[in-house]
Amino acid sequence: MKKKKKKVLLRILVFLFFGLVMVKQQIIIFRLNKDIKAYNEVLNKVKTQNLELKEELKISERADYIERLARQKLRLIKPGEILFIDKNKKNN
C-alpha cells in the first residue's frame, strides 16, 4: 500500500512540475510576443519616417527648392532684381 501511495504522489509531483514549467513558458511566450509587437510598431514608425526623409531629400535637391530657400532664408536675389524690405513686418 505504501508503494502505491508513493507512486501516486510521485506522479502528482511530476504532473505539477510539468504544469508549472508549461505555465512559465506560456508567460515567457506572452511577454516575447508583446515585445515583438512593440518592436514592430517602432519599426513601422521608423520606416515611415525614413520614407518621409527620403522624399524630403529628393525635394531638397531640386533647384527651385534651393532657390526659394536661398531667397527666403538668406535674402539672396538674382542679378538685376531689387530687394524690398518691409520695416513694419516683424522678422522671424
Secondary structure as UniProt FT lines:
FT   HELIX           2..60
FT   HELIX           63..73
FT   TURN            79..80
FT   TURN            87..88
//
